[in-house]
Amino acid sequence: MKHKTIAVIGLGQFGGTVAKMLASMEHEVLGVDIDPEVVQKISPFITHAIVADTTDEEAIKELALSQFDMVIVAIGGNLQANLMTAMLLKELNAPKIVAKAENNIQGKMLHKIGVDQVIYPEYDMALRLVQFLTRDHVMDYLQLSKNISLIEIKVPTFLVGSNLKDSNLREKYNLNAVGIRRGEDLEVPPNPITILGEDDKLLVIGNNSDLDALTV
């Protein structure tokens, strides 16, 4: 895995967690927050931590964020600061900007500013929970587009003791298995002749309606 230089602006619950996780994966992480106490607390866990007001044009220029591979704007609660920071990053030609949005209106505004990717952490978490609670066997869920999703499921009973080659998963359900998880090991792409056990998990990708037919 190529290690990247990533700046995280806004070190609240979401931003702080993201920064720590990135640092644990050995990426070079710069954490930025306006609150000195927040910066002090996270400092031992990431590469660099700086107190700065990223709505101040001169202050954000001094951070030289255009030299980073990615900047994540994780400011929550302060809409003006979130949008102003994203706008200044765009003007400073940051190579990739990912911004957190609380709702669709904020998301639309961030898109108009020109950020590369808008994320909705609360919505995405709620969606994953709903899918987990309403689909049989579903362990995890990722929506890739409006109609296509990737799910991790317990191996259905009808597949236990057989393999993917003979399962007719693609022919019967129009779905593709892209991985097999066995304990801590993940086999990607999966060996089509691997015999599936009842404790195995399958990573399956396909149209949402086809996934419903398999899991509901």
Backbone as a ProteinNet text record, in pm:
[ID]
protein_1_A
[PRIMARY]
MKHKTIAVIGLGQFGGTVAKMLASMEHEVLGVDIDPEVVQKISPFITHAIVADTTDEEAIKELALSQFDMVIVAIGGNLQANLMTAMLLKELNAPKIVAKAENNIQGKMLHKIGVDQVIYPEYDMALRLVQFLTRDHVMDYLQLSKNISLIEIKVPTFLVGSNLKDSNLREKYNLNAVGIRRGEDLEVPPNPITILGEDDKLLVIGNNSDLDALTV
[TERTIARY]
84	0	87.6	59.6	133.2	89.7	184.6	153.6	132.9	31.1	-5.6	10.9	17.2	15	-127.5	-187.9	-329.1	-348.5	-419.8	-454.3	-600.9	-627.8	-764.6	-794.4	-890.8	-927.5	-1057.2	-1051.4	-1165	-1143.7	-1105.7	-1065.6	-1165.5	-1293.1	-1398.1	-1408	-1522.1	-1536.1	-1509.4	-1566.7	-1547.3	-1406.4	-1367	-1236.7	-1122	-1134.9	-1030.2	-1014.1	-1126.9	-1122.2	-1059.2	-1096.8	-1039.8	-888.4	-845.7	-703	-624.3	-675.1	-605.8	-597.8	-707.1	-708.3	-610.1	-604.9	-510.1	-366.1	-339	-204.5	-167.9	-265.3	-238.7	-205.2	-247.5	-216.1	-86.6	-14.6	117.9	116	0.5	-2.3	50.4	105.9	150.3	29.9	-7.5	-132.3	-105.2	-157.9	-158.2	-299.7	-313.6	-443	-449.2	-560.4	-576.2	-709.7	-704.7	-827.9	-807	-915	-907.2	-895.2	-924.9	-925.1	-791.8	-711.7	-580.8	-590.1	-696.1	-711.3	-731.8	-811.9	-836.8	-706.6	-631.4	-504.5	-405.8	-400.8	-309.2	-342.6	-471	-512.9	-479.3	-490.3	-469.1	-322.7	-243.4	-104.8	-22.6	-36.3	45.9	10.2	-106.3	-156.4	-137	-99.1	-83.5	52.5	86.6	220.3	244.1	149.9	160.5	21.3	15.9	-111.2	-89.8	-175.4	-156.3	-286.2	-272.4	-385.9	-391.4	-505.2	-518.6	-666.1	-695.8	-829.7	-827.9	-884.9	-876.2	-975.7	-1052.7	-1135.7	-1057.9	-937.6	-849.4	-757.6	-766.8	-694.6	-543.7	-487.7	-343.8	-301.6	-384.4	-352.8	-353.6	-451.4	-460.3	-351.2	-309.3	-199.1	-70.3	-48	74.4	84.4	-27.9	-26.8	22.8	31.3	81.4	7.8	-124.2	-203.6	-207.6	-166.1	-161.8	-55.7	34.3	139.7	96.1	-22.3	-71.8	-145.6	-149.3	-223.6	-373.5	-418.7	-561.7	-585.6	-695	-737.6	-881.6	-905	-1039.3	-1092.6	-1203.4	-1267.5	-1374.9	-1343.7	-1432.8	-1497.8	-1502.7	-1563.4	-1713	-1762.3	-1904.8	-1965.9	-2094.5	-2163.8	-2151.7	-2043.5	-2021.9	-2024.6	-2142.1	-2160.3	-2070.3	-2062.5	-1982.6	-1834.8	-1783.3	-1642.3	-1616.4	-1710.3	-1698	-1688.7	-1781.6	-1787.1	-1670.9	-1637.1	-1527.1	-1395	-1372.8	-1250.2	-1241.4	-1351.9	-1353.9	-1327.9	-1387	-1368.3	-1222.9	-1160.9	-1020.7	-928.5	-957.3	-877	-884.8	-1005.1	-1021.8	-940.7	-943.6	-868.1	-718	-675.7	-533.6	-488.1	-579.2	-547.7	-505.2	-573.4	-551.3	-587.1	-503.5	-523.8	-650.9	-689.4	-812.6	-874.6	-1001.3	-1071.7	-1192	-1195.4	-1309.8	-1372.5	-1502.8	-1566.9	-1687.5	-1702.1	-1815	-1933.6	-2052.1	-2175.4	-2275.4	-2351.5	-2453.4	-2585.3	-2608.9	-2736.6	-2718.4	-2826	-2819.2	-2791.3	-2848.3	-2827.1	-2680	-2620.6	-2478.2	-2396.3	-2436.9	-2368.1	-2371.9	-2487.2	-2499.8	-2410.5	-2402.1	-2316.7	-2169.2	-2130.5	-1991.7	-1960	-2055.4	-2036	-2019.9	-2099.7	-2090.3	-1954.9	-1900.8	-1767.9	-1662.6	-1687.8	-1596.8	-1517.6	-1563.7	-1491.2	-1502.8	-1405.8	-1400.9	-1498	-1521	-1609.7	-1676.2	-1807.5	-1884.3	-1928.1	-1908	-1947.4	-2051.1	-2138.6	-2245.9	-2234.2	-2147.1	-2120.1	-2243.8	-2329.6	-2446.7	-2544.1	-2566.3	-2656.6	-2602	-2471.8	-2410.9	-2416.7	-2392.6	-2398.1	-2539.9	-2637.8	-2777.7	-2818.9	-2773.6	-2806.4	-2749.2	-2624.6	-2561.7	-2637	-2679.9	-2753.2	-2886.4	-2958.2	-3087.4	-3070.7	-2968.1	-2944.8	-2909.9	-2830.7	-2791.9	-2913.8	-3007	-3122.3	-3232.2	-3238.4	-3350.6	-3316.9	-3189.3	-3150.8	-3093.6	-3146.7	-3095.4	-2950.9	-2868.8	-2729.6	-2632.4	-2680.7	-2591	-2503.3	-2371.1	-2275.1	-2228.4	-2219.5	-2175.8	-2232.1	-2235.1	-2302.8	-2233.4	-2213.2	-2155	-2228.6	-2291.8	-2362	-2262.8	-2246	-2148.5	-2208.2	-2337.9	-2407.9	-2555.9	-2639.5	-2781.8	-2840.3	-2793.4	-2853.8	-2762.1	-2633.2	-2535.8	-2477.3	-2468.5	-2411.7	-2316.4	-2230.3	-2140.6	-2177.8	-2207	-2244.1	-2154.9	-2141.3	-2074.8	-2180.6	-2196.4	-2302.1	-2246.1	-2317.8	-2288.6	-2322.5	-2246.3	-2273.5	-2414.5	-2501.6	-2636.4	-2632.1	-2732.1	-2737	-2721.7	-2782.1	-2779.1	-2640.3	-2547.4	-2412.2	-2311.6	-2348.1	-2257.1	-2223.9	-2095.2	-2051.7	-2031.1	-2063.7	-2041.8	-1938.2	-1914.1	-1820.1	-1887.5	-1820.7	-1879.1	-1898.2	-1809.3	-1818.1	-1949.4	-1993.1	-2115.1	-2239.2	-2221.5	-2332.8	-2436.3	-2397.7	-2486.5	-2533.2	-2448.1	-2484.3	-2508.5	-2423.7	-2439.2	-2560.1	-2578.1	-2688.4	-2823.7	-2830.9	-2958.8	-2997	-2897.3	-2926.6	-2869.8	-2791.1	-2727.8	-2632.8	-2562.3	-2470.2	-2330.3	-2231.2	-2092.8	-2029	-1972.3	-1895.2	-1753.6	-1708.1	-1575.7	-1476	-1521.1	-1429.3	-1488.8	-1401.3	-1441.6	-1361.8	-1433.1	-1366.6	-1375.6	-1259.5	-1252.9	-1170	-1237.2	-1168	-1112.5	-981.5	-915.9	-865.1	-874.6	-821.7	-928.8	-888.7	-978.5	-918.4	-990.9	-944.2	-1011.4	-933	-983.7	-885.1	-930.2	-1061.1	-1072.2	-1193.3	-1209.5	-1174.8	-1120.3	-1096.1	-1231.7	-1269.5	-1404	-1428.9	-1321.4	-1344.1	-1326.6	-1310.2	-1302	-1435.6	-1431.1	-1552.8	-1592.8	-1716.3	-1764.7	-1816.2	-1775.3	-1821	-1925.2	-1994.8	-2103.1	-2051.8	-1923.3	-1866	-1800.2	-1798.9	-1738.6	-1832.1	-1772.6	-1849	-1820.9	-1921.1	-1906.2	-1918.5	-1830.7	-1845.6	-1911.1	-2030.2	-2111.1	-2146.9	-2136	-2168.6	-2279.2	-2369.5	-2475.6	-2582.2	-2684.6	-2797.6	-2874.7	-2923.5	-2991.7	-3110.8	-3186	-3302.4	-3259.3	-3146.6	-3095.2	-3040.1	-2979.2	-2931.3	-3047.5	-3158.8	-3278	-3325.3	-3322	-3368.5	-3284.7	-3157.2	-3066.8	-3075.3	-3098.8	-3081.8	-3209.6	-3317.8	-3439.2	-3529.4
-119.5	0	124.5	217.7	342.8	434.4	482.1	572.7	713.4	781.4	912.8	1020.3	1144.7	1259.3	1314.4	1315.3	1351.3	1451.5	1558.4	1656.8	1638.9	1642.2	1633.7	1763.3	1838.8	1966.7	1948.1	1974	1949.5	1817.3	1823.6	1702.1	1664.9	1681.7	1637.4	1485.7	1433	1287.8	1217.6	1268.3	1205.9	1230.8	1357.2	1390.8	1332.4	1335.2	1278.6	1129.8	1059.5	915.2	883.7	958	938.4	962	1069.7	1102.7	992.3	942.7	836.5	707.9	674.4	551.9	561.4	676.1	695.1	683.8	744	737.1	594.2	517.4	378.2	293.3	340.5	272	325.3	404.5	456.5	562.4	629.3	746.5	865.6	963.9	1085.8	1178.3	1205.9	1277.6	1410.1	1517.3	1647.9	1674.9	1694.7	1728.4	1877	1940.3	2084.8	2112.4	2194.1	2233.6	2370.2	2441.9	2576.2	2572.2	2457.2	2440.7	2382.4	2458.7	2409.9	2283.5	2271.8	2154.3	2028.2	2039.4	1926.1	1883.9	1981.3	1953.4	1885.8	1932.5	1875.2	1729	1697.1	1560.7	1461.8	1506.5	1413.1	1406.3	1502.9	1514.2	1385.7	1307.3	1185.5	1075.8	1087.7	978.3	998.2	1118.3	1144.5	1208.4	1225.6	1274.1	1417.6	1506.3	1647.5	1697.2	1789.3	1850.1	1999.5	2079.4	2224.5	2295.9	2402.9	2491.1	2596.8	2604.5	2704.7	2727.7	2849.8	2884.4	2876.4	2768.4	2745	2829	2915.6	3011.4	3140.5	3148.9	3263.9	3232.4	3312.3	3282.9	3273.7	3366.1	3363.6	3242.9	3207	3093	2962.6	2946.8	2821.4	2814.4	2930	2931.7	2880.4	2916.7	2877.4	2726.9	2657.5	2512.3	2437	2505.1	2444.7	2315.2	2318.6	2197.8	2150.9	2235.4	2193.1	2085.7	2069	1968.4	1831.2	1823.9	1697.3	1619.2	1487.6	1404.2	1425.8	1455.7	1467.7	1554.4	1631.1	1707.7	1669.4	1633.1	1596.5	1708.7	1768.4	1873.4	1806.3	1789.4	1716.9	1810.1	1939.2	2036.9	2010	1990.8	1965.3	2073.9	2104	2199.3	2343.5	2379.5	2516.7	2516.8	2537.9	2533.2	2632.8	2755.2	2859.1	2819.2	2766.9	2726.4	2610.6	2517.2	2402.8	2448.5	2536	2581.6	2674.2	2763.6	2857.8	2783.1	2684.7	2606.1	2533	2471.1	2400	2494.8	2613.2	2710.8	2756.1	2784	2827.4	2716.3	2593	2479.9	2468.3	2491.2	2484.8	2595	2715.7	2827.4	2803.9	2726.6	2697.9	2574	2519.1	2404.6	2279.7	2252.7	2125.6	2013.4	1910.4	1808.9	1727.5	1695.4	1620.6	1666.3	1706.5	1756.4	1666.5	1612.7	1533	1609.9	1634.2	1716.7	1646.2	1663.2	1608.7	1703.2	1645.6	1724.3	1668.1	1757.8	1716.1	1682.6	1740.4	1719.9	1744.2	1721	1731.5	1873.5	1972.4	2112	2148.7	2113.1	2139.7	2063.6	1941.6	1862.1	1926.9	1980.5	2047.4	2170.3	2242.4	2361.7	2323.2	2215.7	2169	2123.7	2056.8	2016.3	2138.9	2242.9	2363.6	2432.3	2423.7	2479.9	2404.6	2274.4	2195.3	2090.3	2052.4	1946.8	1817.1	1730.4	1607.3	1501.4	1498.7	1397.6	1451	1434.1	1471.9	1344.8	1340.8	1223.6	1264.2	1170.7	1191.4	1084.4	1101	993.9	941.8	1030.9	986.4	911	961.9	894.9	758.3	754.1	627.6	523.6	567.7	474.6	424.9	514.9	475.2	376.4	401.3	312.8	173.5	167.3	37.7	-36.1	37.5	-25	-80.2	-2.3	-47.7	-174.4	-175.9	-293.7	-415	-391.8	-499.8	-556.5	-468.4	-512.3	-576.2	-540.6	-585.1	-693.8	-721.8	-825.9	-945.8	-1062.3	-1182.3	-1205.9	-1243	-1284.5	-1169.6	-1043.7	-934.5	-893.1	-890.7	-849.9	-705.8	-663.2	-527.5	-488.2	-357.1	-305.7	-179	-168.3	-48.2	-16.8	100.2	142	207.3	149.4	198.1	302.3	288.9	385.9	376.4	443.7	444.2	303.6	220.3	87.7	-29.2	-3.5	-111.8	-105.8	-221	-227.3	-345.8	-335.5	-444	-483.9	-612.4	-657.1	-773.1	-786.6	-902.4	-981.9	-1107.4	-1189.7	-1321.7	-1377.1	-1514.4	-1603.8	-1709.1	-1799.3	-1857.4	-1834.7	-1891.6	-2043.7	-2095.8	-2240.3	-2323.2	-2277.9	-2357.5	-2362.7	-2274.5	-2275	-2348.1	-2376.6	-2445.4	-2584.1	-2614.1	-2743.8	-2747.5	-2635.2	-2629.2	-2521.6	-2496.4	-2391.7	-2291.4	-2179.8	-2073.8	-2117.5	-2202.2	-2247.8	-2320.7	-2398.6	-2477.9	-2411.4	-2291.5	-2229.7	-2164.8	-2131.7	-2061.7	-1927.5	-1865.7	-1737.9	-1630.7	-1629.6	-1529.8	-1561	-1687.7	-1725	-1712.8	-1753.9	-1756.7	-1621.5	-1549.8	-1424.5	-1300.6	-1318.3	-1206.4	-1129.5	-1203.5	-1144.4	-1201.3	-1125.6	-1170.9	-1174.4	-1286.8	-1297.8	-1250.7	-1149.3	-1091.7	-1124.5	-1194.7	-1230.7	-1331.1	-1404.5	-1497.6	-1460.3	-1435.5	-1407.1	-1531.2	-1576.8	-1695.1	-1657.5	-1629.7	-1579.6	-1441.8	-1426	-1298	-1288.6	-1397	-1399.4	-1362	-1281.6	-1242	-1283.8	-1365.6	-1415.2	-1336.2	-1248.5	-1164.7	-1169.4	-1210	-1267.2	-1408.1	-1456.5	-1588.1	-1701.7	-1808.2	-1929.1	-1995.4	-2012.8	-2064.3	-2206.8	-2280.3	-2418.9	-2433.7	-2322	-2327.8	-2376.2	-2477.5	-2527.3	-2431.6	-2385.6	-2285.5	-2351	-2295.7	-2346	-2253.9	-2302.1	-2223.6	-2101.2	-2098.2	-1983.3	-1883.5	-1913.9	-1823.8	-1706.7	-1600.6	-1484.5	-1463.9	-1415.3	-1384	-1234.2	-1179.1	-1041.9	-1049.6	-989.9	-1002.5	-863.7	-845.5	-717.9	-738.3	-640.5	-652.8	-547.2	-557	-465.8	-486.4	-378.4	-387.3	-482.1	-481.3	-571.7	-717.8	-746.7	-882.4	-923.6	-828.3	-857	-885.5	-814.4	-839.1	-982.7	-1031.4	-1166.6	-1271.6	-1238.2	-1332.5	-1321.9	-1199.7	-1176.7	-1150.8	-1116.2	-1082.5	-1204
0	0	0	-90	-96.4	16.6	94.7	203.5	148.9	198.4	146.9	253.7	208	298.6	298.2	415.9	426.6	539.6	511.4	613.7	651.6	780.8	831.1	905.4	856.2	916.9	994.6	1123.5	1211.9	1282.9	1410	1481.1	1591.2	1559.2	1650	1649.8	1689	1700	1567.7	1459.6	1328.6	1275.3	1267.9	1211.6	1291.7	1423.8	1508.4	1487.9	1475.1	1452.4	1318	1213.8	1081.1	1083.8	1149.1	1155	1224.4	1336.1	1409.9	1327.9	1259.7	1180	1064	999.7	889.2	939.2	1054.4	1110.6	1148.6	1199.1	1235.8	1114.1	995.2	870.4	808	886.8	851.5	742.1	724.7	638.1	717.9	649.1	715.8	730.6	855.9	882.1	952.9	895.2	958.6	1008.6	1138.1	1194.8	1224.4	1188.3	1206.3	1275.9	1380.8	1449.6	1511.9	1531.4	1589.1	1740.4	1800.8	1946	1993.1	2067.8	2114.1	2199	2280.3	2366.1	2283.3	2178.5	2089.2	2020.1	1974.1	1905.4	2000.3	2122.5	2220.7	2249.2	2257.8	2289.9	2178.6	2053	1941.8	1898.9	1941.2	1896.6	1908.9	2019.1	2030.8	1930.3	1865.7	1783.6	1633.3	1591.2	1447.9	1422.5	1296.3	1259.2	1304.8	1271.5	1309.9	1347.3	1442.1	1481.1	1500.3	1438.1	1436.2	1472.5	1550.7	1578.4	1468.6	1399.5	1293.3	1263	1221.1	1174.7	1022	968.7	824	744	812.7	739.1	713.4	770.7	749.9	631.4	527.8	403.4	424.6	504.2	526.9	609.9	708.7	795.1	716.5	628.6	553.6	445.7	395	298.5	362.3	488.5	558.1	579.3	572	591.7	468.5	354.8	230.4	196.2	205.3	185.8	40.7	-51.9	-192.3	-215.1	-117.9	-131	-78	-18.8	34.7	-73.9	-58	-153	-140.5	-18.2	6.8	128.9	125.2	242.2	274.1	399.3	444.4	532.5	490.7	570.2	655.6	783.7	875.1	976.3	945.2	1036	1044.5	1164.4	1184.1	1271.1	1248.6	1333.8	1289.3	1225.9	1180.3	1027.8	972.5	826.7	755.5	808.6	743.8	737.7	848.5	852	757	749.7	660.1	515	473.8	335.1	301.5	394	369	353.8	439.2	430.9	296.7	256.9	129.3	12.5	18	-89.9	-97.8	17.5	18	-31.4	6.4	-41.6	-193.7	-246.7	-392.3	-459.3	-402.1	-458.5	-450.2	-348.2	-329.7	-407.7	-487.7	-574	-497.5	-386.2	-317.6	-414.9	-429.3	-533.5	-517.4	-395	-372.9	-242.1	-249	-131.8	-103.7	16.2	63.1	177.9	171.9	273.7	334.7	463.1	537.9	526.7	505.6	501.3	601.3	661.7	758.1	689.6	570.7	501.6	352.3	276.8	131.3	83.2	152.4	111.3	123.9	237.1	255.6	152	123.7	23.2	-114.1	-151.3	-280.5	-287	-178	-174.3	-188.6	-123.4	-134.4	-276.7	-340.5	-479.8	-570.3	-546	-627	-608.8	-488	-463.7	-544.5	-564	-646.3	-571.2	-450.1	-378.5	-457.3	-440	-518.9	-468.6	-337.2	-282	-155.5	-148.1	-29.5	42	173	250.8	354.8	384.8	481.9	590.3	688.3	784.9	858.3	906.2	981.5	891.5	769.6	676.4	637.3	606.3	563.7	675.3	799.4	911.8	933.7	921.9	936.7	827.9	704.8	593.9	616.8	662.4	689.7	799.9	902.8	1012.9	965.3	884.5	831.8	749.1	664.1	581.8	668.3	771.2	861.5	933.9	972.7	1050.5	965.9	838.3	756.1	654.7	631.3	537	612.8	587.7	652.6	613	709.6	689.5	661.2	646.4	608.6	726.8	703.9	805.7	783.7	657.9	627	491.8	465.4	346.8	299.7	168.8	109.2	-19.7	-25	-146.3	-240.8	-360	-456.4	-549.9	-577.9	-661.2	-624.6	-699.8	-667.9	-669.9	-760.6	-777.7	-744.1	-726.4	-706.7	-565.4	-499.9	-365.8	-353.2	-252.7	-214.4	-72.8	-50.6	82.8	126.1	255.8	313.4	386.8	350.6	408.9	460.5	556.2	594.7	475.5	456.3	343.7	359.4	259.7	267	280.9	346.2	373.1	246.6	136.1	13.3	-50.1	-1.8	-57.1	31.5	156	247.2	192.8	183.4	132.7	-17.2	-84.8	-229.8	-260.3	-388.2	-425.6	-518.7	-543.9	-625.4	-769.6	-817.3	-955.7	-981.5	-883.9	-901.3	-840.9	-784.1	-710.9	-800.7	-925.2	-1018.4	-962.3	-880.5	-819.3	-925.2	-1027.2	-1133.1	-1220.2	-1255.5	-1343.9	-1274.1	-1148.1	-1077.3	-1018.3	-964.4	-894.7	-963.4	-1069.5	-1139.5	-1047.7	-961	-864.1	-883.2	-838.2	-847.1	-709.2	-672.7	-548.9	-576.5	-502.6	-527.9	-417.3	-313.8	-207.4	-110.6	-43.8	62.1	186.8	297	423.6	512	555.3	642.1	763.9	874.7	992.3	964.3	983.6	956.7	813.2	737.4	601.1	499.1	401.6	294.1	161.2	86.1	-43.4	-155	-220.7	-329.9	-446.3	-564.3	-594.6	-536.7	-519.4	-457.8	-553.2	-496.9	-575.7	-603.1	-728.5	-760.6	-712.5	-676.2	-631.9	-479.6	-408.5	-262.7	-205.6	-119.8	-56.4	55.1	51.6	145.6	273.5	388.4	517.9	578.8	679	739.3	814.8	849.7	919.7	825.2	696.1	598.7	569.2	513.9	468.4	320.4	249.3	107	84.8	0.3	-45.9	-183.2	-191.8	-312.6	-364.4	-495.8	-558.1	-660.3	-667.7	-766.6	-751	-833.7	-829	-698.8	-640.7	-511.9	-513.5	-622.1	-629.7	-632.5	-697	-699.3	-563.3	-493.6	-358	-264.2	-284.4	-204.3	-220.4	-343.6	-370.8	-297.8	-274.5	-207.1	-56.4	-5.2	138.6	217.2	152.4	226.2	245.4
[MASK]
++++++++++++++++++++++++++++++++++++++++++++++++++++++++++++++++++++++++++++++++++++++++++++++++++++++++++++++++++++++++++++++++++++++++++++++++++++++++++++++++++++++++++++++++++++++++++++++++++++++++++++++++++++++++

